[in-house]
Amino acid sequence: MATALTFKDFAGQKAMWCPGCGDFAVLRALQEACARLALPPHRIVLVSGIGCSGKITSYFSSYGFHVHHGRTLPIATGIALANRDLAVIAAGGDGDGYGIGLNHLIHAIRRDVDLTYVVMDNGVYGNTKGQTSPTTVAGTITPSSPSGAVEEPVHPLRLALAAGITYLAQGVSSDVPQLVRLIAGGIEHRGFALINVLSPCPTYDRLRTYQWWRARLVNLDEEPSYRPDSRELAVEAVSSRDASIVGLVYRAPGRPFQSRLPRFRPSPLASERLAPDGERARRILDARYAV
Ligand SMILES: Cc1ncc(C[n+]2csc(CCOP(=O)(O)OP(=O)(O)O)c2C)c(N)n1
């Protein structure tokens, strides 16, 4: 009989993030979620972008693809289309997903591509030494905003809901059990799932520490009157309470892109006999090169 998986089955290289980095909790939660779903490493592809957060593909044991900055979602979409047998998980930072890669996010949401996207939202460009990112709060002093950031931040939850997302959640690195539930729910969801994780950067963000979040966060999962299947309640929650909510914000039946494509092949392309037979190939080549 097969033994149950544990987070240790997904251990990759030793993680080299700064001490106290919130991304450690995301890595652990992802490992626990996959173990809980009994998803073996060979059935998972983790696609990550560039940044501190993007190193997660080296620290997690599965198939992995560390792609160009901001391009996690196009690559993850391609993998999901080519092989329906794989669980596709994309991961990266707020700069990667809400800055350079933001257009891809909107299109992946409107297509409802069947994959899970985990954003490690630390509110700075950690890897390049703490410059402002799309989710930096206005007024914050960083190396690229010495007099305080002048732009209003992107609001990922509002944006995702407006684009038509079918699974939306927010977690925080100080609550791994909740993160495990939210990530596992996203992987199980048939459609596009975004889990935004408030992941403190102790090196470059001295404001939004674990304590700072703890004093502000409201847990929707513990509010008896909150129903994540209600779009009205979700719109109200992300508009009025904004970034201070954690929990499952919204879930609706997915309409996975894969199953709406008329000629989509249900089995992996790799197991299809796609090569034309020799005679047909010769006819094609003869026609192509005939003068
Ligand atoms: C096309 C491109 N532009 C810029 C960079 C430089 N760069 C590397 S990481 C990064 C920002 C990373 O920030 P974020 O995505 O928030 O991840 P974090 O490091 O905070 O986890 C940038 C701008 C790059 N590698 N490629």
The ligand as a Gaussian input file, in Angstrom:
#p B3LYP/6-31G(d) Opt

LIG

1 1
 C       12.734000      42.046000     -17.724000
 C       13.360000      42.277000     -16.381000
 N       13.233000      43.481000     -15.800000
 C       13.791000      43.720000     -14.588000
 C       14.503000      42.736000     -13.966000
 C       15.153000      43.010000     -12.637000
 N       14.434000      42.417000     -11.544000
 C       14.805000      41.219000     -11.022000
 S       13.850000      40.771000      -9.734000
 C       12.917000      42.185000      -9.889000
 C       11.792000      42.506000      -8.938000
 C       11.328000      41.393000      -8.129000
 O       10.261000      41.830000      -7.301000
 P        9.065000      40.893000      -6.990000
 O        8.512000      40.314000      -8.228000
 O        8.103000      41.650000      -6.133000
 O        9.729000      39.686000      -6.199000
 P       10.522000      39.629000      -4.809000
 O       11.988000      39.697000      -5.129000
 O       10.082000      40.781000      -3.954000
 O       10.122000      38.318000      -4.255000
 C       13.374000      42.977000     -10.920000
 C       12.768000      44.291000     -11.277000
 C       14.606000      41.476000     -14.616000
 N       15.249000      40.446000     -14.039000
 N       14.031000      41.282000     -15.826000

